[in-house]
Amino acid sequence: MGKVAVHGFGRIGRSVTKIALKNNLWSPVSISDIRDIPTLAAVFEVDSNYGRWHEKVEAKEKGFTIGGRDILYFDSSKDIPDWAGLGVDLVIDCTGRATTRPGAQAHLDKGAKRVLVSAPSKSAADADAVLLPGINLDTYDPEKHKIVSMGSCTTNALAPVVKILLENWGIEAAFFSTVHAYTNTQSLTDQPMKDRRDSWAAVENIIPSSSGAAKALGFIWKDLKMTGKAYRVPTRTGSIAEVNAVLKKPATADAIKAAYTAAAASGPLHGIMDVLNDEWASSRIVGDPHSSIIDLPLIQTMGDTLVSVAAWYDNEWGYATRLAQTAALLAG
């Protein structure tokens, strides 16, 4: 296994580290952020969404010790660490600032061999590839793909929904809506924000927002006619995305349910997509490692070409699981 560095130790940076350590995928050679070591160690050890980490976490002068593993820390408020000096093979950028090519290229200029961006790139030209596990990760080319975007949590939730519909019936056009947990881009209390809708308290309102998921899916399926939006709601984590699509070929609800059930059981989406047969609410999927969890009872059809499919996803843990696994592949 090559050397992996985590750059940005926020919600996703901490989760991807926990998943990697818990599953023995990799241990970061370094963590970099703009906050102080004791505070970062504290919020890693005890998490409001996922509870207390099962190992001892210690803040040291030059980094962290997590379960006996020594991990270096670098303050990146002024500059990106010297990845060449650390022998870093892969940087996972979880800052949200590598969505343009110059932002990601900065890591390569510092000596990293590859960059995995935990966000949708602004355009297809801003990454060498947009790769999603279970969808097109098998097209990874280590010689060509130095900057890899993994899209967003919503991208990864929608992609299996789209894949099954496309492969079995085709899609004329589709809309999606995601009912999404609030995020750090919103305000805790009412105050003016750049996006006016975000000016109202995240824990007291349903707030419409844009979503770049459709654009990212368009990087994979060039002819896909799909767009959508997000509604941020007062839940700490756990989201659901609904796709309403006009199919090219006739389908029944039972046939659609059977297709998702079969794809979840075997093939490239096994372990990435799951299905639910019972009636659940969002708490059921908190901490679930799947990217997309199809709610079978919610699948509906009108006529034989209009279909509605809903997929649950833990927007933090599910996405971070794919990120950790993809990092292991790219660093290997």
C-alpha positions in Angstrom: 0.0 0.0 0.0 1.3 3.4 -0.9 1.3 6.5 1.3 -1.9 8.4 1.7 -2.3 11.9 3.1 -5.6 13.5 4.2 -5.8 17.2 3.4 -8.7 18.8 5.2 -9.9 17.3 8.4 -13.6 18.3 8.5 -16.6 16.1 8.4 -15.5 14.0 5.4 -11.8 14.1 6.2 -12.4 12.6 9.7 -14.9 10.0 8.5 -12.7 8.8 5.7 -9.8 8.4 8.2 -12.0 6.4 10.6 -13.3 4.1 7.9 -9.8 3.5 6.5 -8.4 2.7 10.0 -11.4 0.6 11.0 -11.2 -1.6 7.9 -7.4 -1.7 7.7 -7.5 0.0 4.2 -4.7 2.4 5.0 -3.3 4.7 7.7 -2.6 8.3 6.7 1.0 9.3 6.7 -0.2 12.8 7.5 -3.3 15.0 8.2 -3.3 18.6 7.3 -5.8 21.4 8.3 -5.9 24.9 9.6 -7.0 24.2 13.1 -5.0 23.2 16.2 -4.0 19.6 17.0 -5.8 19.2 20.4 -9.2 20.5 19.0 -8.9 18.2 15.9 -8.1 15.3 18.1 -11.1 16.0 20.3 -13.6 16.2 17.5 -12.1 13.0 15.9 -12.4 11.1 19.2 -16.1 12.1 19.9 -18.4 12.7 17.0 -22.0 14.0 17.4 -23.2 11.7 14.6 -21.3 8.5 15.1 -20.2 8.5 18.8 -16.9 7.9 20.4 -14.0 6.3 18.6 -13.1 2.9 20.0 -9.4 3.6 20.4 -7.3 6.0 22.4 -6.7 9.3 20.6 -3.9 11.5 21.7 -2.8 15.0 20.6 1.0 15.2 20.3 3.3 18.1 19.5 3.7 17.0 15.8 0.5 15.2 15.2 -1.8 12.5 16.5 -1.6 9.0 18.0 -4.7 7.0 17.2 -4.8 3.5 18.6 -1.0 3.5 18.7 -0.6 4.8 15.1 1.5 7.9 14.9 0.2 10.4 12.3 1.9 13.6 11.4 0.1 16.9 11.3 0.7 19.9 9.2 -0.8 23.4 9.4 -1.9 24.1 5.9 -3.1 27.7 6.5 -0.1 29.1 4.7 1.0 26.4 2.3 0.4 22.9 1.2 2.8 20.3 2.8 5.8 19.0 1.0 4.3 15.8 -0.4 7.5 14.8 -2.2 9.5 14.9 1.1 6.9 12.7 2.7 6.8 10.3 -0.2 3.1 10.7 -0.6 1.4 8.7 -3.3 -2.1 10.0 -3.0 -3.6 13.1 -1.4 -7.3 13.0 -0.5 -8.4 16.6 -0.7 -11.4 17.1 1.6 -11.2 20.9 1.7 -13.6 21.6 -1.1 -11.0 23.8 -2.7 -9.6 21.3 -5.3 -12.7 21.4 -7.5 -10.8 23.4 -10.1 -7.7 22.1 -11.9 -5.3 24.7 -10.4 -6.5 23.8 -6.9 -5.9 20.1 -7.4 -2.7 20.6 -9.5 -1.1 22.4 -6.4 -0.8 19.0 -4.8 0.9 17.5 -7.8 3.3 20.5 -7.9 4.2 19.7 -4.3 5.2 16.2 -5.2 2.0 14.0 -4.7 1.7 11.4 -7.4 -2.1 11.6 -7.5 -5.0 13.6 -6.0 -8.5 12.3 -5.1 -11.0 15.1 -4.8 -13.9 14.5 -2.4 -16.2 16.9 -4.3 -17.6 17.4 -7.8 -15.1 19.2 -10.1 -16.4 22.4 -11.6 -16.1 21.1 -15.1 -15.0 18.0 -16.9 -11.7 19.8 -17.7 -11.0 20.3 -14.0 -10.2 16.6 -13.4 -8.6 13.9 -15.4 -11.5 11.6 -14.6 -14.7 11.5 -12.6 -14.7 7.9 -11.2 -17.5 6.3 -9.1 -17.2 2.9 -7.6 -19.7 0.4 -9.1 -20.2 2.7 -12.1 -17.0 3.4 -14.0 -14.1 2.9 -11.6 -12.9 0.0 -13.8 -11.9 2.7 -16.4 -9.2 4.0 -14.0 -5.9 4.5 -15.9 -3.0 5.2 -13.5 -0.9 6.7 -16.4 -3.6 9.2 -17.4 -5.6 9.9 -14.3 -3.6 12.0 -11.8 -6.5 14.2 -10.7 -9.6 12.1 -9.9 -12.9 13.5 -8.7 -15.4 11.2 -6.9 -18.3 13.6 -7.3 -20.5 14.3 -4.3 -22.5 12.1 -1.9 -25.6 12.8 -3.9 -23.8 11.9 -7.2 -22.9 8.5 -5.7 -26.4 8.0 -4.4 -28.0 8.8 -7.8 -25.6 7.0 -10.0 -26.8 3.5 -9.2 -30.4 4.6 -9.7 -29.6 6.0 -13.1 -27.3 3.0 -14.1 -30.1 0.4 -13.6 -32.7 2.5 -15.4 -30.4 3.2 -18.3 -29.2 -0.3 -18.8 -32.7 -1.9 -18.6 -35.1 0.7 -20.1 -33.2 3.8 -21.1 -34.0 7.4 -20.0 -35.7 10.0 -22.1 -35.4 12.7 -19.4 -35.4 12.9 -15.6 -35.6 15.2 -12.7 -34.3 14.5 -9.2 -34.8 16.0 -5.8 -32.7 15.2 -2.8 -33.9 15.8 0.8 -30.5 16.4 2.4 -29.2 16.9 5.9 -27.9 20.4 6.6 -24.2 21.2 6.0 -21.5 23.6 7.0 -22.3 25.9 4.1 -25.5 27.0 6.0 -25.9 29.1 9.1 -26.9 27.9 12.5 -28.9 31.1 13.2 -30.5 33.7 10.9 -27.9 35.9 9.3 -27.1 37.3 5.8 -25.3 34.7 3.6 -24.0 34.8 0.1 -26.8 32.4 -1.0 -29.9 34.2 0.4 -31.8 31.0 1.2 -28.9 29.9 3.4 -29.5 33.1 5.5 -32.1 31.3 7.6 -31.3 28.9 10.4 -30.4 25.4 9.1 -31.9 23.6 12.1 -35.3 25.4 11.8 -36.0 25.5 8.1 -36.4 23.5 4.9 -34.1 25.3 2.6 -34.0 24.8 -1.2 -30.5 24.6 -2.7 -28.8 23.8 -5.9 -27.1 20.4 -6.6 -24.2 19.7 -8.9 -24.9 16.0 -8.9 -26.6 16.0 -12.4 -23.6 17.9 -13.9 -21.3 15.2 -12.5 -23.4 12.4 -13.8 -23.3 14.1 -17.2 -19.5 13.7 -17.2 -20.1 10.0 -17.1 -23.2 9.6 -19.3 -22.8 12.3 -21.9 -26.3 12.0 -23.3 -28.1 11.9 -20.0 -30.9 14.5 -19.8 -31.3 15.1 -16.1 -31.4 18.0 -13.7 -32.5 18.5 -10.1 -32.3 20.4 -6.8 -31.7 19.8 -3.1 -33.8 20.6 -0.1 -31.7 21.0 3.1 -33.6 19.8 6.2 -33.0 19.8 9.9 -31.4 16.3 10.2 -27.7 15.9 11.3 -27.0 13.2 8.6 -29.0 10.9 6.4 -30.6 11.9 3.1 -32.9 10.6 0.4 -32.8 11.3 -3.3 -35.8 10.8 -5.6 -35.5 10.3 -9.4 -38.6 10.9 -11.6 -37.8 9.6 -15.0 -39.5 9.1 -18.4 -38.2 5.8 -19.7 -37.6 4.9 -23.3 -39.1 1.4 -23.0 -42.2 0.2 -21.0 -41.6 -1.0 -17.5 -43.6 -2.2 -14.5 -43.0 -1.4 -10.8 -42.3 -5.1 -10.1 -39.8 -5.4 -12.9 -38.0 -2.3 -11.7 -37.9 -3.6 -8.1 -36.5 -6.9 -9.3 -33.8 -5.2 -11.3 -32.5 -3.2 -8.3 -32.7 -6.3 -6.0 -30.7 -8.3 -8.5 -28.1 -5.6 -9.0 -27.6 -5.2 -5.2 -27.1 -8.9 -4.7 -24.3 -9.4 -7.3 -22.3 -7.6 -9.9 -20.5 -4.2 -9.8 -23.0 -2.6 -7.5 -22.9 -5.3 -4.8 -21.8 -3.7 -1.6 -22.3 -0.2 -3.0 -26.0 -0.3 -3.6 -28.5 -1.9 -1.2 -32.3 -2.3 -1.1 -34.8 -1.9 1.7 -38.0 -4.0 1.7 -39.5 -2.5 4.8 -40.8 0.9 5.6 -38.1 3.0 7.3 -37.2 6.6 8.2 -33.8 8.3 7.9 -32.4 7.1 11.2 -32.3 3.6 9.8 -29.5 4.4 7.4 -27.2 6.6 9.6 -23.8 4.8 9.6 -24.8 2.6 6.6 -21.7 2.2 4.4 -23.7 1.9 1.1 -23.7 4.8 -1.3 -27.3 4.2 -2.4 -30.1 2.3 -0.6 -33.1 1.8 -2.8 -36.5 2.0 -0.9 -38.4 -0.6 -2.8 -41.9 0.2 -1.3 -41.5 3.8 -2.6 -41.0 2.8 -6.3 -44.0 3.9 -8.3 -45.0 4.0 -12.0 -47.6 5.9 -13.9 -48.5 4.4 -17.1 -45.6 2.3 -18.4 -42.8 4.8 -18.9 -43.0 7.3 -16.0 -41.2 6.0 -12.9 -40.2 7.3 -9.5 -37.3 5.7 -7.6 -36.1 6.9 -4.1 -32.7 6.1 -2.7 -31.5 6.7 0.9 -27.9 7.5 1.7 -25.9 8.6 4.7 -24.4 11.6 3.1 -21.3 11.4 5.3 -20.6 7.8 6.1 -21.7 6.2 2.8 -19.7 8.7 0.7 -16.6 8.5 3.0 -16.7 4.7 2.7 -16.4 4.9 -1.1 -13.7 7.5 -0.8 -11.6 5.3 1.6 -12.0 2.3 -0.7 -11.2 4.3 -3.8 -8.1 5.8 -2.1 -6.8 2.3 -1.4 -7.1 1.4 -5.1 -5.5 4.6 -6.3 -2.7 4.5 -3.8 -2.0 0.8 -4.4 
